[in-house]
Amino acid sequence: MTRFSSSVLKWYARNARPLPWRIRADPYRTLVSEVMLQQTRVETVVPYFDRWMARYPSIQDLAAASESAVLGLWEGLGYYARARNLHRAARLIVEDFEGQIPSDLGALCKLPGVGTYTAAAIASIAFGADEPAVDANVRRVLARAFRVRIEPNSRLAEERFLGIAAAHLPHGRASEFNQALMDLGATVCLPRRPRCGACPVAALCEARKCGAQAQLPLRADRKRIPRFLVDAAVVRRRDLVLIAKRPSKGLLGGLWEFPKTTLDKIPRRRGGVERRLASVLEGGYALRLRNREPLAVVHHAYSHFRVTVHAYICSTRAALRQGGLRWVKVDRLARYPMGKVDRRIAERLQSFKN
């Protein structure tokens, strides 16, 4: 055991976060937590994890669930491909592995939604394998402690960080070591204003010695985030409203939404709303709109773009001739899994109704 790993493990023994998936680190709970934690903060994940385990306490329970039910329970956590992949992985594990999550790193990487890091985390935490698991928090700790100045998001950087973590990984204690580094990065070695006075490896930190904590890890150049305008048609018929199911693949796949126009970077001109809504409803859904009334304007930031959605209450006389559309009662919209934008429109519609 190196001085670095010894210091980190001693700190972890006193400061480990009491997270629900650590109470009993079986393979299924570890798989669920690691997938939920992809690009999502711990404090956001905790209540979702607790609800998930109450509804689907085993891999068999998850495999037997419908995609709609899975997406409904996931609603609000974002990045819905994770939920679909987790559901697919559960069914594959039940069908091909007799319900036992594989411990082999190669087999884990073949599961839907499980990449190199997630596989290493599951292998080390759930099965005790001596595998380094390097996420963003761990990368930040290692970049500062060993002053790694390599272009981020490159193959060379990934190999460098994995090499450092492997060199200091104590045999038989990968689970503790990996989670200790995750916690250290999440609570002490923060992106901004790191708490160096509370760091167990401050005396070893090469970045701290030269005052370069703020410059490491190196950051990729930020790209300009595009902004889009979208119009949504909230088509009413008495106490019913029309919703459409998105394709199972792609952004918000499998979720329900109010029919919308496509993403548009060009600012709308006078009269453009009517033409755009009429075009998408007639061309895509074989519906003709009338009586448009503004309902809500919703702003939302996705991972790679931002969108402003203008929702309008509309009516139609046409019968449904397009698959994927459904008339539902307004007070039952909560039963249909939706993305955040459409859920906010649904909530506004509920208050509008009352």
N, C-alpha and C positions, 0 to 999 in steps of 0.2 A: 504494500500500500504506500502510495506516495504521500508527501506532506500535504499536497493539495487535496487529494481525496480524503485523507484522514481529517483535515480541518472541516471539509464540507460535511462529512458524515457526522462528526461531533455536533456541528451546528444543527443539522437536520434532526438529530435525536431530541433536541430541545425545542425546535421551532417548526416541526412538520405541521402543515395545515390539516385540520381534521375534516377532510373531504369525504363525502358519503361513499364514494367508490373505493376508498381505502379501508373502510371498515371490514370488508371482506373482498379481497382482490381476486375473485375467481375470474376465469377467462371471459365469460359472458359480460359481466359487469365492467371489466376492463375494456372490452371491445366497444361497448355502448359509450362509455365515458370518453374514450379516445376519439371516437368518431364525432361525438358532440362537441368536443373541445377543439376540433379543427376550425381555426379562424374565429373562435368565439371565446370570450372571457369566462373564467371559472365561475364568477358570481352569477353570471347569466345562466350557465349550464346547470347549476345545482338544483333549482326547483324542477327543471325539465327532467333531469335524471331521476329525481325522486318519483315524479309522476309516471315516468316511463317504467321504472322497476315495479311500481304498484300495478300497472296495467299488464306489462309483459315481463313477468319475473324470470322467464327462462327463454332460451333460444327457440324452443318448440312453440311457446306461446306467440312469439314474434312471427315465426314462420307461418303460423296458422292464421294470422291477422290479414285483413284486406289492406290494400295499398291506401285506400281512402281513410281508413281508421288510423293507419300509421301517420299519414300526412296531417290528419286532424290533431293528433297528439303532439306532433312536431311544430304545429303552427306557431309562428312568432319567433322561432329559433333561427330562421333563415337558412340559406344555402340548402334548399330542399333536396338537391341531388344526394346529399348525405343520408337523408331518411330513406330515399328510394334504394340507395346502394346498401344500406344496413339491412333493409327488408330482403333484398335479393341475396345478400350474403347469408342471412339466417336460413333462407330456403335452401341455398346451396349446401350449407353445413349439415342441415338435416338430411338432405337427399344423398350427398356424396361422402359425408364424414360421420354418418350415424349419430348426428346431433352433438358431436364433440368438436369444439373449436381446435383446429390444428395448432401444434406448438412449433412446427418447422417454419422457419422464416420464409422460405420459398413458397410454401403452401399458403401462408398468411398473405403474402403479397399478391396472390392470385384472386383473393376475395374482392368483390366489388367495393370500391371506395377505400381500400387499404393500400397505402403506399409504403415506401421504405421506412419512414419515421414511425407511422402507426404500427407497422408490423414489428419493428424493433421494440416499441413501447409495450406491446402486448406480450411479446416473447420474454422480455426481461421482467415485467411487473407480474404477469400472471403465471409464468412458467419458470422464472428464475434463470433464464438464459443469459449468458455473459455477452449481451449485445448493447452497444452504446445507442442511445436514443437522443437525437439532437433536434430540438424544436427551436422556435425563435428565442425563447427565454434562455435556453442553454447556449445557443449561439452567441448571445450577447455577453453572457458570463465568460465564455471561453475567449471571445474576441478581445475583451478587456484584460482578462487575467494573463493571457499569453501574447497580447498585442498583435493580433492577426490583422494585417492590412492587405486584404485580398478583395477584389471586386465581388460584391455580394451577388447571390443568386447564380453563381457560376459553378460548374462542375469541380473546378479546382478548390473553391471555397468549401463545398460540401465535403470533399475528400480530406481537406485540412482539418476541419472541425471534427469529423468522425475519427480521424487519426489521433487527435489530441485526447478526445474523450476515451477512446479505446486504450490509449497509453496510461491513463490514470484510473481506469475502471478496476476496482478491487475484485478479484476473483470470488464468485459466489455472492456478491452483494450489489449486483447490477440494478436490482429493483430499487434499493435504497438510494444508490448513487445517482441514478437517472432522475428520480423524483426529487432528490435533494437539490440538484442543479436547476430543475424546473422551478422549485419553490424559491431558490435563491434569486433567480432571475425575475420572478414575479413579485417578490416582496422587498428585495434589497437592491439588487443590481438593476435598477429601473432605467427605462429608456432616457428619461430626463431626471435630473437631480438624483443620481444614485446615492443610496445611504451608505457611503463607504465606511462611516464610523461603526456601522453594525455588521459589516461584512467579515466573515470568518477567514477570508483569504486576502484581506486588504494588504497585509504585509508582503504577499507574494505577487500582487497585481502589477504587471508591467505598465499598464496604461495609467494607473494611479501614480506610479513613480515619476512619470513625466507629464502628468496633468492632462492626459489625452482621453479621459473617460467619455467626454461629450462627443468626441470625434469617432468613437468606435461603438459598434461595428460600422464599417463603411456603409453608406446608404446609396441605393440606386437612384439615378436621376428620376424625379417625379414627372410623370406624363400629365398633360392637361386632361382633366376629366370632362368628357363631353356631356352636354345637357340636352335633353329632349323634351318635346311637347307631345302630349297624348290626349285624345278625347275619349271619354267613356260614355256609353249609352246605358242609362238605368231605365230599362223598358218596363213600364208598369201596366198591369191589367187588374184593376180593382185591388185586391190585397195580395196579388201575385207580382213577382218580379222575375225577369229573364236573366239567367246566368249561363255561362258557357264553360265547358271543361277544356283546359289547356292540354296539348299533346303531352304524353308521358315523359318525353325527353326534352331537354333544354331548360331554359330559365323558368322557374316555378312550375315545372312539369307535373301534371296530374292534379293541379289545384284548380279551383273554380274561380271565375272572374266575371265581371260585367264586360260585355262586348266592347272592344276598344279599337281605335285606329292604330296604325303602326307608328313606331318611333319616328319623329320628325324633327330635324334640326332647324328647319326653316320657320321663322315666325309666321303665324297665321295672319292673313289679311281679313278685312271686313267681309263677312259672309262665308269665310272659310270653314267655320265650324259646321254649318249646315251641310256643306258639300262633302266634307270629310266624313262626317257621321253617316250621311246617306250612302256614300260610296262603300264604306266598310260593311254596313249592315245589309245593303242590297247585294253587294258583290260576294261577301263572305258568308252571310247568313240568310240571304233571300228574304230580308225583312225591309219594310218601308216605314220610315219614322215620321212622326208628326208631333206637334205641341212640345217643343223643347223648352225646358226650364232649368236654369242653373241650380245645381245642388251643392257642389263642393269643389274646392281646389285642394289637391293633395300633393305635397312635395315629398320626395323620397330619394335617398341615396343608396344605390346598389354598390357592389364592390368596384365596378369599373365605369359607372356612369350615374348620372342623376336624372331624375324625371319629374316633370310637373304634369299632373293629370287633372284635366277639367272634366268633371262629371256632370251630366245633364239628365234630368228626368224626361223621359220620352214616352210616347205611346205608339201603338201599331195596330193595324187592322189585319195584317197578314197572318196566316196560319204558319206553324213551324214546318219547315221542309228541310231542315238541316240537322244532321246528327251532332251530338255534343251539346245541344241546347236543352234547357229545362226551365219550366215555370215552377217556382217554389214560393211558398208563403214568406212574406217579409220577416215574420217573427220566427222563422225556422232557418234563416240564413246561417246562424251559428253552427248548424249541423254540417255545413259544407266547408271543408278546409280551403282557406284563401291566403294569399299573400297579404302583407301589411297594408298596401295601398287599397286593395279591394275590401279588406276588413274595415278600414276607416270609412270608406264610402258606404259600406253596409251599415255601420253604426250611425253615420249621418242620416241615412235613409230611415232608420228606425226612429230617430228623434224627429225627423221631418214628418213621418207618418203620424206621430202622436201630437 
